[in-house]
Amino acid sequence: MSITADTVKQLRERTGAGMMECKKALVETGGDLDAAAELMRKQGLAKADKKAARIAAEGVIAIERSADGLAAAMVEVNCETDFVAREQDFRAFSKAVAHRAVADRPRTVDALLQAKLDGSETVEERRRALVAKIGENIGVRRFAVLAAPQHLGAYTHGTRIGALVAVKGGDAQFAHDLAMHVAASNPKYLSQGEVPAEVIAKEREILTEQAQKEGQKDGKGGGKPPEIIAKMVEGRLRKSLGEITLLGQPFVKDPDMTVEKLLKGAGAQVVAFERFEVGAGIEKKQEDFVAEVMAQVKGSSGPAKH
């Protein structure tokens, strides 16, 4: 059985065990991550169950520009609690990783982890040192590097949401406003032409079923004619696709105008965009929150310091 490097990495993060022990456990359990973690706990190869179950779903989004301002890197660096996310060493590390990403423009996270920081120390070595110092699971989850032909818009909402937009035409403020829009409205695609066919087909299927049920509820027996339903579905589909595409969305600073019309008026074009939100797609278990609160209670129950 082929065990991927990503699966081994996930198991290492969960258990704190070595790479070979993780790979062996995954082979024995047929690649089942949960079963492998349980097996390693039984064998005494993993950390305590309480530690192994902790998920790094907090963190920050950091953005660093290139010297000419036409490129920028955005990284998501995770930790377990929002307390650490506010810690200065953690934020300095995140900023350093973003700076390295825009300077080196690596292709993968693994390549970024091997990049050098301040001489001989790699990103991975600095990460491990920070874990030892802070005592939480810390990880560089993802990054993106965008280069713009004319203007590069960058925006962070606090430290939890970040957006980059590469623009041809317009000016620097225009690009910044577009980045702010992307951060706020979270488009999934640039235009309707970029929406995958299977996504459109699934949405059409759902809308068709909804329209047919509406027709059956109007009390007229056979419901609406197929051609009427088809027109309803296509109209709703256009609206639905507009909501998930950057060009189809109402501009946040002027909801009466779509981003597409805004761009045409400015003679500009969005070449690419990226949006990160801390913890998006990471399942944070409830027990993590409970443990977090209990840690606060215990930390504040000691004798007062003067």
C-alpha positions as CSV (number, residue, x, y, z in Angstrom):
1,M,0.0,0.0,0.0
2,S,1.2,3.5,-0.9
3,I,1.1,5.9,2.1
4,T,1.3,9.6,1.1
5,A,3.7,12.0,2.6
6,D,0.8,14.3,3.5
7,T,-0.9,11.5,5.6
8,V,2.4,10.8,7.4
9,K,2.7,14.5,8.1
10,Q,-0.8,14.7,9.5
11,L,-0.2,11.7,11.8
12,R,3.1,13.2,13.0
13,E,1.3,16.5,13.9
14,R,-1.3,14.5,15.8
15,T,1.0,12.2,17.7
16,G,4.3,14.0,17.9
17,A,6.0,10.7,16.9
18,G,8.7,10.1,14.4
19,M,8.2,9.7,10.7
20,M,9.1,6.0,10.5
21,E,6.8,5.1,13.4
22,C,3.9,7.0,11.8
23,K,4.5,5.4,8.4
24,K,4.5,1.9,10.0
25,A,1.3,2.6,11.9
26,L,-0.4,3.8,8.7
27,V,0.7,0.7,6.8
28,E,-0.6,-1.6,9.6
29,T,-4.0,0.2,9.6
30,G,-4.4,0.4,5.8
31,G,-3.9,4.2,5.8
32,D,-6.7,5.0,8.3
33,L,-5.5,8.1,10.1
34,D,-7.7,7.7,13.2
35,A,-6.9,4.0,13.5
36,A,-3.2,4.6,13.2
37,A,-3.3,7.3,15.9
38,E,-5.2,5.0,18.2
39,L,-2.7,2.1,17.5
40,M,0.2,4.4,18.3
41,R,-1.4,5.5,21.6
42,K,-1.9,1.8,22.5
43,Q,1.8,1.1,21.7
44,G,2.9,4.1,23.8
45,L,4.4,5.8,20.7
46,A,2.2,8.8,20.8
47,K,1.8,11.6,23.2
48,A,-1.0,11.6,25.8
49,D,-4.4,11.3,24.2
50,K,-5.3,14.8,25.4
51,K,-2.3,16.3,23.5
52,A,-2.6,14.2,20.4
53,A,-6.3,15.3,19.8
54,R,-5.5,19.0,19.9
55,I,-6.1,20.7,16.5
56,A,-4.4,23.8,15.3
57,A,-7.4,25.8,14.0
58,E,-6.4,29.2,15.2
59,G,-3.6,31.4,13.9
60,V,-3.0,34.3,11.6
61,I,-2.9,35.4,7.9
62,A,0.3,37.3,7.1
63,I,1.0,39.2,3.9
64,E,4.3,40.5,2.7
65,R,5.0,42.4,-0.5
66,S,8.0,42.3,-2.8
67,A,10.3,45.3,-3.0
68,D,8.7,46.6,-6.2
69,G,5.2,46.1,-4.8
70,L,4.0,44.0,-7.8
71,A,4.0,40.7,-6.0
72,A,3.0,39.5,-2.6
73,A,2.8,36.3,-0.5
74,M,0.0,35.4,1.8
75,V,0.5,32.6,4.3
76,E,-1.7,30.9,6.9
77,V,0.2,29.9,10.1
78,N,-1.9,27.9,12.6
79,C,-1.7,27.4,16.3
80,E,-4.1,25.9,18.9
81,T,-5.4,28.9,20.7
82,D,-6.2,32.6,19.9
83,F,-3.9,33.5,22.9
84,V,-0.9,32.2,21.0
85,A,-2.2,33.8,17.8
86,R,-1.7,37.2,19.5
87,E,1.7,36.3,20.8
88,Q,4.5,38.5,19.3
89,D,7.0,35.6,18.6
90,F,4.2,33.7,16.8
91,R,3.3,36.8,14.7
92,A,7.0,37.5,13.9
93,F,7.4,34.0,12.7
94,S,4.4,34.3,10.5
95,K,5.7,37.5,9.0
96,A,9.1,36.0,8.4
97,V,7.5,33.0,6.6
98,A,5.5,35.3,4.3
99,H,8.6,37.3,3.6
100,R,10.5,34.1,2.6
101,A,7.6,33.0,0.4
102,V,7.5,36.2,-1.6
103,A,11.3,36.2,-1.9
104,D,11.8,32.5,-2.9
105,R,8.4,31.8,-4.4
106,P,8.5,28.0,-3.6
107,R,6.1,25.6,-5.3
108,T,5.0,23.7,-2.2
109,V,4.6,24.1,1.6
110,D,7.4,21.5,2.1
111,A,9.7,23.6,-0.1
112,L,8.8,26.7,1.9
113,L,9.6,24.8,5.2
114,Q,13.1,24.1,3.9
115,A,13.8,27.7,3.0
116,K,16.4,29.5,5.0
117,L,15.5,32.2,7.5
118,D,18.2,34.7,8.7
119,G,21.2,32.6,7.6
120,S,21.3,28.8,8.2
121,E,18.0,28.2,10.2
122,T,15.2,26.9,8.1
123,V,11.5,27.7,8.4
124,E,10.9,24.2,9.8
125,E,13.7,24.6,12.4
126,R,12.3,27.9,13.5
127,R,8.8,26.3,13.7
128,R,10.1,23.5,15.9
129,A,11.9,25.9,18.2
130,L,8.7,27.9,18.5
131,V,6.7,24.8,19.4
132,A,9.2,24.0,22.1
133,K,9.1,27.5,23.5
134,I,5.3,28.1,23.4
135,G,4.1,24.5,24.0
136,E,1.4,24.4,21.2
137,N,1.1,22.7,17.9
138,I,2.1,25.2,15.3
139,G,2.0,24.7,11.5
140,V,2.4,26.4,8.2
141,R,-0.7,25.3,6.5
142,R,-0.7,27.0,3.1
143,F,0.5,30.0,1.1
144,A,-0.1,31.8,-2.2
145,V,2.1,34.1,-4.2
146,L,0.5,36.5,-6.7
147,A,2.3,38.8,-9.2
148,A,0.5,41.6,-10.9
149,P,1.1,43.2,-14.3
150,Q,0.4,46.7,-12.9
151,H,-1.2,46.8,-9.4
152,L,-1.3,44.3,-6.6
153,G,-4.1,44.8,-4.0
154,A,-3.6,43.4,-0.6
155,Y,-5.9,43.5,2.4
156,T,-6.2,41.9,5.8
157,H,-9.2,42.0,8.0
158,G,-7.6,41.9,11.4
159,T,-5.3,38.8,11.2
160,R,-7.9,36.2,10.4
161,I,-8.9,37.0,6.8
162,G,-6.5,38.0,3.9
163,A,-6.9,38.7,0.2
164,L,-4.7,39.4,-2.7
165,V,-5.8,40.7,-6.1
166,A,-3.6,41.1,-9.2
167,V,-5.0,43.9,-11.5
168,K,-4.3,45.2,-14.9
169,G,-5.3,48.8,-15.3
170,G,-6.8,51.1,-12.6
171,D,-4.6,52.3,-9.8
172,A,-3.2,51.2,-6.4
173,Q,-6.3,52.4,-4.5
174,F,-8.6,50.6,-7.0
175,A,-6.7,47.3,-6.5
176,H,-6.8,47.8,-2.7
177,D,-10.6,48.2,-2.9
178,L,-11.0,45.0,-4.9
179,A,-8.9,43.1,-2.3
180,M,-11.2,44.5,0.4
181,H,-14.2,43.3,-1.6
182,V,-12.7,39.8,-2.0
183,A,-12.1,39.6,1.7
184,A,-15.7,40.6,2.5
185,S,-17.6,38.8,-0.2
186,N,-15.6,35.6,-0.5
187,P,-16.0,34.8,-4.3
188,K,-15.2,31.2,-5.2
189,Y,-14.4,31.9,-8.9
190,L,-13.4,34.9,-11.1
191,S,-16.2,34.5,-13.7
192,Q,-19.0,32.2,-14.6
193,G,-16.8,30.7,-17.3
194,E,-14.4,29.4,-14.6
195,V,-17.1,27.6,-12.6
196,P,-16.7,23.8,-13.2
197,A,-19.3,22.1,-15.3
198,E,-20.1,19.7,-12.5
199,V,-20.8,22.5,-10.1
200,I,-23.2,24.1,-12.5
201,A,-24.9,20.8,-13.2
202,K,-25.4,20.1,-9.5
203,E,-26.8,23.6,-8.9
204,R,-29.2,23.3,-11.9
205,E,-30.4,19.9,-10.5
206,I,-31.2,21.5,-7.1
207,L,-32.9,24.5,-8.6
208,T,-35.0,22.3,-10.9
209,E,-36.2,20.2,-8.0
210,Q,-37.1,23.3,-6.0
211,A,-39.0,24.8,-8.9
212,Q,-41.0,21.6,-9.5
213,K,-42.0,21.4,-5.9
214,E,-43.1,25.0,-6.0
215,G,-45.3,24.2,-9.0
216,Q,-46.9,21.3,-7.1
217,K,-47.8,23.5,-4.2
218,D,-49.7,26.1,-6.2
219,G,-52.8,23.8,-6.2
220,K,-53.2,23.6,-10.0
221,G,-52.8,19.9,-10.3
222,G,-50.0,19.2,-12.8
223,G,-47.8,22.1,-11.7
224,K,-46.0,24.5,-14.0
225,P,-45.2,23.6,-17.6
226,P,-41.7,22.3,-18.2
227,E,-40.7,25.3,-20.3
228,I,-41.8,27.7,-17.5
229,I,-39.8,25.7,-15.0
230,A,-36.8,25.7,-17.4
231,K,-36.9,29.5,-17.6
232,M,-37.2,29.9,-13.9
233,V,-34.2,27.6,-13.3
234,E,-32.0,29.4,-15.7
235,G,-32.8,32.8,-14.2
236,R,-32.1,31.5,-10.7
237,L,-28.9,29.8,-11.9
238,R,-27.6,33.0,-13.3
239,K,-28.2,34.7,-10.0
240,S,-26.7,31.9,-8.0
241,L,-23.5,31.9,-10.2
242,G,-23.3,35.6,-9.8
243,E,-23.2,35.3,-6.0
244,I,-20.1,33.0,-6.1
245,T,-18.2,34.8,-8.9
246,L,-16.2,37.9,-8.4
247,L,-17.4,39.6,-11.6
248,G,-21.0,38.8,-10.8
249,Q,-21.0,40.1,-7.2
250,P,-22.3,43.5,-6.1
251,F,-19.3,45.7,-5.3
252,V,-19.1,46.1,-1.5
253,K,-18.6,49.9,-1.7
254,D,-21.4,50.4,-4.2
255,P,-24.0,47.5,-4.1
256,D,-25.9,49.0,-7.1
257,M,-22.9,48.1,-9.3
258,T,-21.4,44.7,-10.0
259,V,-17.7,44.2,-9.9
260,E,-17.8,43.5,-13.7
261,K,-19.3,46.9,-14.4
262,L,-16.9,48.5,-12.0
263,L,-13.9,47.0,-13.9
264,K,-15.3,48.0,-17.3
265,G,-15.8,51.6,-16.1
266,A,-12.2,51.8,-14.9
267,G,-10.8,50.0,-18.0
268,A,-9.3,47.4,-15.7
269,Q,-9.1,43.6,-15.5
270,V,-8.6,41.2,-12.6
271,V,-5.9,38.8,-13.5
272,A,-6.1,36.6,-10.4
273,F,-7.1,36.7,-6.8
274,E,-6.7,34.7,-3.6
275,R,-8.5,34.7,-0.2
276,F,-7.5,32.9,3.0
277,E,-9.4,32.7,6.2
278,V,-7.9,31.2,9.3
279,G,-9.1,27.7,10.1
280,A,-11.3,27.4,7.0
281,G,-11.9,23.7,6.4
282,I,-10.4,22.6,9.7
283,E,-12.8,20.9,12.0
284,K,-12.2,22.2,15.5
285,K,-13.6,19.8,18.1
286,Q,-15.6,21.1,20.9
287,E,-13.3,19.5,23.5
288,D,-10.5,21.8,22.3
289,F,-12.6,24.8,23.3
290,V,-13.5,23.3,26.7
291,A,-9.8,22.6,27.4
292,E,-8.9,26.1,26.3
293,V,-11.4,27.6,28.8
294,M,-10.3,25.3,31.6
295,A,-6.7,26.3,31.0
296,Q,-7.7,29.9,31.4
297,V,-9.5,29.1,34.7
298,K,-6.5,27.3,36.1
299,G,-4.1,30.0,34.9
300,S,-6.1,32.7,36.7
301,S,-6.7,30.7,39.9
302,G,-3.1,31.1,41.3
303,P,-2.0,33.7,43.8
304,A,-2.1,37.3,42.6
305,K,1.2,38.9,41.6
306,H,2.1,42.4,42.6
